[in-house]
Amino acid sequence: MKVDIEKANLEAASRMLRSKPVLVDISTAGEVVPGLEKKTVLHAGPPVSWQRMCGPMRGAVIGGLILEDLARNREEAEDLAASGDIIFEPCHHHSAVGPMAGVVTWSMPVWVMENKTFGNRAYCTLNEGLGKVLRYGAFSAEVIEKLKWMAGDLAPILGEALRRHGEIDLKSLISQALQMGDEGHNRNRAGTSLFIRELAPYLVMLDEPREKIARVFSFMHGNDHFFLNLSMPACKCTADAAAGIEGSSVIYTMARNGTDFGIRVSGLGERWFTAPATMVEGLYLPGFSAEDAAPDIGDSVITETAGIGGFAMAGAPAIVKFVGGSPRDALNFTQAMYEITVAENDTYRIPTLDFRGTPTAIDVIKVVETGILPAINTGIAHKEPGIGMVGAGLVKPPEKCFHDALEAFVEKYGE
Amino acid sequence: MSTKNMNVEKITELFSRDLIVINMGLEVFADTLKKEGGRVLPMDWRPPAGGNEKLSSLLKRLGR
């Protein structure tokens, strides 16, 4: 099929750059996430069966089923998960994204992000915090209790504050955060701070007991990754705008489920190209080592897909204290990414690179041609469910995904 | 290669001038030149698709 690939890629990149993600609401997953049923469990990454799920993903599924009163305990949840009665689907198939295990079930509150330029929406749960949390596979009574508090108190309070404030321009917040040392994936301290600042005047004016408001503030303040669950759907509705362009080799999805890493290419529709997920190389928290690590997991790589995260590392040199390496390495990672992308972002800019725009719109042809894989920095989950984060580092995605995608692309569009 | 049209003078001239060398690929060649006092600019070059024949032929079908 004869197409102008360069023109198609410029269109894909242009759509990403013209996208304007705006936070419009908080709602319940069952009410707003397209196609979600009560017995549906969404998860991070490409499609994966219960049988193939890794430890943390299984733990999160168990927690989700208990939360929805579909099971009373682990044994019942495991039996139900294996029975075929539960529909497991990628978040990505439902306009959603989720960090780490990324499990989304009916009653969970979700951020509602709208791309004002193209009208498409994306959804993401609220970040639970650190330690033993559902997204790392924990499902104890304490975890369920917190999830119920998030649905019963946190989300309604934040939702009311948001409605009084009005819609929040996430593109603007991300742009500011990137110039304050964040990169929007693994370092979100500035973004979290900006978000709290944005809503604070409206939170304090709510007609709620002061203790409840204080708990909401403390919850956000105590979690530097709170903003991740906002940057992710902002990037999702941005990247989705570039999907389905005939002849485009731009990657609009990258995601992992702890078993497989997968990508999707604009000109190849909704087809996944997958390969076994790789191991993250990085720094471990005291008491943990590489032996404890689960393979790469989560939808958070949507940030790199949209031109931030690892692609903006040059503006977040402090991240090396978390993921390893030197500030020079952080600079080099971003600079290498210009070799595999179509455009330079006109909004997300990096002060240390003379305000050069971040490398945006990954071209699978360039990835294969140069041999340069997308730079991803990420958290490391313990391989056993429920223990939590054990470190953070840099991960190289499996080459096979990109090779297979190129082969399919040539099959469709090559001479 | 025919030497008929080669400008031998210009080539000889090169050996008596200060050169800036662009080194593509293997770093050891650049290291050697630097040790001898030469000025070298390293370029991170590698063959398309790392020299993989199958991938190279796929890229050729896209006109790369």
Interface residues (C-beta under 8 A of the other chain):
Chain A: I5 I365 V368 E369 T370 G371 H403 L406 E407 F409 V410 Y413 G414 E415
Chain B: R46 P48 A49 G50 L55 L58 L59 R61 L62 G63 R64
